[in-house]
Amino acid sequence: MGFDPAIRAKVRKLALDKKSKLTARDVLMSEELKSYLSSLAVSMGNGAGETTTIIVDDGGPDAPSGYTNGTRMYLNCTSHKLDYFDNLEGKFLGFMGTFFHEKAHDLFNDFNEFRNAMRYIDSGHFYGEKPRNMNAKQEADWTDMEDALQAPHTRQIFQTVFKDLDNIIADRHDEDSLIDAYGAFVG
């Protein structure tokens, strides 16, 4: 005893009809996907680097595609980066790429060190040890930067430069570390 072929065909037609009407926003903002991402984030953490909250939002094409601070992960389901893909499956894979990118930061980035560095800059000091073995020109440049850091209006510039450089370096390190840990699944 099997399924009636007419019923099977009707169910298949209804499913295809429903799928053709789904938008990327419908899928990416669904509670089912959010639940899946939350479970995946926890299982990838294995007790470390577990994002506690995943926020999927329609931030619009001008908002960031995603970011995390180690406790919250924000994913934009209408990021302009998803416009590169012309079908639902492509947009889903692009969205998952953003999730894995942010999960890589979650697992392999030290957010406390970043916050400490920003606090130091905000207080007018560089974070960490002074570079060693500088020549006279480098010493003079270092002194100029230390002097500039004493002016509160320049600290924001130093913080922006630090944040951008840190993110560039962290992107490569964290993504490579995630691929090393999970292989083709995230690659």
C-alpha positions as a Markdown table, in Angstrom:
| # | Residue | x | y | z |
|---|---|---|---|---|
| 1 | Met | 0.0 | 0.0 | 0.0 |
| 2 | Gly | 1.6 | 3.3 | -1.1 |
| 3 | Phe | 0.6 | 6.9 | -1.5 |
| 4 | Asp | -2.0 | 7.7 | -4.1 |
| 5 | Pro | -0.1 | 9.2 | -7.1 |
| 6 | Ala | -2.7 | 11.8 | -7.6 |
| 7 | Ile | -2.3 | 13.1 | -3.9 |
| 8 | Arg | 1.5 | 12.9 | -4.2 |
| 9 | Ala | 1.4 | 15.0 | -7.4 |
| 10 | Lys | -1.0 | 17.5 | -5.8 |
| 11 | Val | 1.2 | 17.9 | -2.7 |
| 12 | Arg | 4.3 | 18.3 | -5.0 |
| 13 | Lys | 2.5 | 21.0 | -7.0 |
| 14 | Leu | 1.4 | 22.8 | -3.9 |
| 15 | Ala | 4.9 | 22.7 | -2.5 |
| 16 | Leu | 6.4 | 24.1 | -5.7 |
| 17 | Asp | 3.7 | 26.8 | -5.9 |
| 18 | Lys | 4.5 | 27.8 | -2.3 |
| 19 | Lys | 8.2 | 27.8 | -2.9 |
| 20 | Ser | 7.9 | 30.0 | -6.0 |
| 21 | Lys | 6.2 | 32.6 | -3.9 |
| 22 | Leu | 8.7 | 32.6 | -1.0 |
| 23 | Thr | 11.1 | 35.5 | -0.9 |
| 24 | Ala | 14.6 | 35.5 | 0.6 |
| 25 | Arg | 13.3 | 37.7 | 3.4 |
| 26 | Asp | 10.6 | 35.2 | 4.2 |
| 27 | Val | 13.1 | 32.4 | 4.6 |
| 28 | Leu | 15.9 | 34.3 | 6.2 |
| 29 | Met | 13.7 | 36.0 | 8.8 |
| 30 | Ser | 11.8 | 32.8 | 9.6 |
| 31 | Glu | 11.7 | 31.5 | 13.2 |
| 32 | Glu | 12.8 | 28.1 | 11.9 |
| 33 | Leu | 16.0 | 29.5 | 10.5 |
| 34 | Lys | 16.7 | 31.5 | 13.6 |
| 35 | Ser | 16.2 | 28.4 | 15.7 |
| 36 | Tyr | 18.5 | 26.4 | 13.4 |
| 37 | Leu | 21.2 | 29.2 | 13.6 |
| 38 | Ser | 21.0 | 29.3 | 17.3 |
| 39 | Ser | 21.4 | 25.6 | 17.6 |
| 40 | Leu | 24.3 | 25.6 | 15.1 |
| 41 | Ala | 26.0 | 28.5 | 17.0 |
| 42 | Val | 25.9 | 26.6 | 20.3 |
| 43 | Ser | 27.0 | 23.3 | 18.8 |
| 44 | Met | 29.9 | 24.9 | 17.1 |
| 45 | Gly | 30.9 | 26.6 | 20.3 |
| 46 | Asn | 31.4 | 23.4 | 22.3 |
| 47 | Gly | 31.3 | 25.5 | 25.5 |
| 48 | Ala | 33.3 | 28.4 | 24.2 |
| 49 | Gly | 32.5 | 31.4 | 22.0 |
| 50 | Glu | 28.8 | 30.8 | 22.3 |
| 51 | Thr | 26.8 | 33.7 | 21.0 |
| 52 | Thr | 23.8 | 34.1 | 23.4 |
| 53 | Thr | 21.5 | 36.0 | 21.0 |
| 54 | Ile | 21.2 | 35.9 | 17.2 |
| 55 | Ile | 19.3 | 38.8 | 15.7 |
| 56 | Val | 18.1 | 38.5 | 12.1 |
| 57 | Asp | 16.8 | 41.8 | 10.9 |
| 58 | Asp | 15.7 | 43.6 | 7.8 |
| 59 | Gly | 18.3 | 46.3 | 8.1 |
| 60 | Gly | 18.1 | 47.3 | 4.5 |
| 61 | Pro | 20.8 | 47.4 | 1.8 |
| 62 | Asp | 22.9 | 50.1 | 3.5 |
| 63 | Ala | 23.2 | 48.4 | 6.9 |
| 64 | Pro | 26.1 | 46.0 | 7.7 |
| 65 | Ser | 25.6 | 42.5 | 6.5 |
| 66 | Gly | 26.5 | 41.2 | 10.0 |
| 67 | Tyr | 28.5 | 41.8 | 13.1 |
| 68 | Thr | 29.1 | 40.3 | 16.5 |
| 69 | Asn | 30.4 | 41.4 | 19.9 |
| 70 | Gly | 30.8 | 38.0 | 21.4 |
| 71 | Thr | 27.4 | 37.9 | 23.0 |
| 72 | Arg | 25.1 | 39.0 | 20.2 |
| 73 | Met | 25.3 | 38.3 | 16.5 |
| 74 | Tyr | 23.4 | 40.6 | 14.1 |
| 75 | Leu | 22.6 | 39.3 | 10.6 |
| 76 | Asn | 21.0 | 41.5 | 8.0 |
| 77 | Cys | 18.7 | 39.5 | 5.7 |
| 78 | Thr | 18.5 | 42.3 | 3.1 |
| 79 | Ser | 22.2 | 43.2 | 2.9 |
| 80 | His | 23.3 | 44.5 | -0.5 |
| 81 | Lys | 25.8 | 41.7 | -0.5 |
| 82 | Leu | 23.0 | 39.2 | -1.0 |
| 83 | Asp | 22.0 | 41.1 | -4.2 |
| 84 | Tyr | 24.9 | 39.4 | -5.9 |
| 85 | Phe | 22.8 | 36.2 | -5.9 |
| 86 | Asp | 19.9 | 35.9 | -8.2 |
| 87 | Asn | 17.9 | 33.0 | -6.6 |
| 88 | Leu | 16.7 | 32.0 | -3.2 |
| 89 | Glu | 19.3 | 29.2 | -2.8 |
| 90 | Gly | 22.2 | 31.6 | -3.6 |
| 91 | Lys | 20.9 | 34.2 | -1.1 |
| 92 | Phe | 20.5 | 31.5 | 1.5 |
| 93 | Leu | 24.1 | 30.4 | 1.0 |
| 94 | Gly | 25.4 | 34.0 | 1.0 |
| 95 | Phe | 23.5 | 34.6 | 4.3 |
| 96 | Met | 25.0 | 31.4 | 5.8 |
| 97 | Gly | 28.4 | 32.7 | 4.7 |
| 98 | Thr | 27.8 | 35.8 | 6.8 |
| 99 | Phe | 26.7 | 33.7 | 9.7 |
| 100 | Phe | 29.9 | 31.5 | 9.5 |
| 101 | His | 32.0 | 34.7 | 9.1 |
| 102 | Glu | 30.5 | 36.1 | 12.3 |
| 103 | Lys | 30.7 | 32.8 | 14.1 |
| 104 | Ala | 34.4 | 32.7 | 13.2 |
| 105 | His | 34.8 | 36.0 | 15.1 |
| 106 | Asp | 32.7 | 34.6 | 17.9 |
| 107 | Leu | 35.0 | 31.6 | 18.3 |
| 108 | Phe | 38.4 | 33.0 | 17.6 |
| 109 | Asn | 38.4 | 36.7 | 18.4 |
| 110 | Asp | 39.2 | 38.0 | 21.8 |
| 111 | Phe | 36.6 | 40.7 | 22.3 |
| 112 | Asn | 37.9 | 41.6 | 25.8 |
| 113 | Glu | 41.4 | 42.5 | 24.4 |
| 114 | Phe | 39.7 | 44.6 | 21.8 |
| 115 | Arg | 37.7 | 46.5 | 24.4 |
| 116 | Asn | 40.8 | 46.9 | 26.5 |
| 117 | Ala | 42.7 | 48.4 | 23.6 |
| 118 | Met | 39.8 | 50.8 | 22.9 |
| 119 | Arg | 39.7 | 51.9 | 26.5 |
| 120 | Tyr | 43.4 | 52.6 | 26.5 |
| 121 | Ile | 43.2 | 54.7 | 23.4 |
| 122 | Asp | 40.2 | 56.5 | 24.9 |
| 123 | Ser | 42.3 | 57.4 | 27.9 |
| 124 | Gly | 45.1 | 58.7 | 25.8 |
| 125 | His | 47.4 | 55.7 | 25.8 |
| 126 | Phe | 48.5 | 52.9 | 23.4 |
| 127 | Tyr | 47.6 | 49.4 | 24.4 |
| 128 | Gly | 50.5 | 47.0 | 24.9 |
| 129 | Glu | 54.2 | 47.4 | 25.0 |
| 130 | Lys | 56.0 | 50.1 | 23.1 |
| 131 | Pro | 57.7 | 48.7 | 20.0 |
| 132 | Arg | 61.4 | 47.8 | 20.6 |
| 133 | Asn | 64.4 | 48.4 | 18.4 |
| 134 | Met | 63.0 | 51.5 | 16.7 |
| 135 | Asn | 65.4 | 53.7 | 14.8 |
| 136 | Ala | 65.5 | 57.5 | 15.4 |
| 137 | Lys | 62.9 | 58.3 | 12.8 |
| 138 | Gln | 60.5 | 55.7 | 14.2 |
| 139 | Glu | 61.1 | 57.0 | 17.8 |
| 140 | Ala | 60.2 | 60.5 | 16.6 |
| 141 | Asp | 57.1 | 59.2 | 14.8 |
| 142 | Trp | 56.1 | 57.3 | 18.0 |
| 143 | Thr | 56.5 | 60.4 | 20.1 |
| 144 | Asp | 54.4 | 62.4 | 17.6 |
| 145 | Met | 51.6 | 59.7 | 17.8 |
| 146 | Glu | 51.7 | 59.7 | 21.6 |
| 147 | Asp | 51.5 | 63.5 | 21.6 |
| 148 | Ala | 48.5 | 63.4 | 19.2 |
| 149 | Leu | 46.8 | 60.8 | 21.4 |
| 150 | Gln | 46.7 | 63.3 | 24.2 |
| 151 | Ala | 44.2 | 65.5 | 22.3 |
| 152 | Pro | 40.8 | 64.0 | 23.0 |
| 153 | His | 39.5 | 64.9 | 19.5 |
| 154 | Thr | 42.2 | 62.7 | 17.8 |
| 155 | Arg | 41.5 | 59.6 | 19.9 |
| 156 | Gln | 38.5 | 58.8 | 17.7 |
| 157 | Ile | 40.7 | 58.7 | 14.7 |
| 158 | Phe | 43.1 | 56.4 | 16.4 |
| 159 | Gln | 40.2 | 54.2 | 17.5 |
| 160 | Thr | 38.8 | 54.0 | 14.0 |
| 161 | Val | 42.2 | 53.1 | 12.5 |
| 162 | Phe | 42.8 | 50.5 | 15.2 |
| 163 | Lys | 39.3 | 49.0 | 14.7 |
| 164 | Asp | 39.7 | 48.8 | 10.9 |
| 165 | Leu | 43.2 | 47.2 | 11.1 |
| 166 | Asp | 42.1 | 44.8 | 13.8 |
| 167 | Asn | 39.1 | 43.7 | 11.7 |
| 168 | Ile | 41.2 | 43.2 | 8.6 |
| 169 | Ile | 43.6 | 41.0 | 10.5 |
| 170 | Ala | 40.9 | 39.2 | 12.5 |
| 171 | Asp | 38.9 | 38.4 | 9.3 |
| 172 | Arg | 41.7 | 36.3 | 7.8 |
| 173 | His | 42.8 | 34.7 | 11.1 |
| 174 | Asp | 39.3 | 33.9 | 12.3 |
| 175 | Glu | 38.0 | 32.6 | 9.0 |
| 176 | Asp | 41.1 | 30.4 | 8.4 |
| 177 | Ser | 40.7 | 29.1 | 12.0 |
| 178 | Leu | 37.1 | 28.2 | 11.4 |
| 179 | Ile | 37.9 | 26.4 | 8.2 |
| 180 | Asp | 40.7 | 24.5 | 10.0 |
| 181 | Ala | 38.2 | 23.5 | 12.7 |
| 182 | Tyr | 35.2 | 22.6 | 10.5 |
| 183 | Gly | 36.5 | 22.1 | 7.0 |
| 184 | Ala | 34.3 | 22.0 | 4.0 |
| 185 | Phe | 31.2 | 22.5 | 6.1 |
| 186 | Val | 32.0 | 26.1 | 6.4 |
| 187 | Gly | 34.5 | 26.6 | 3.6 |
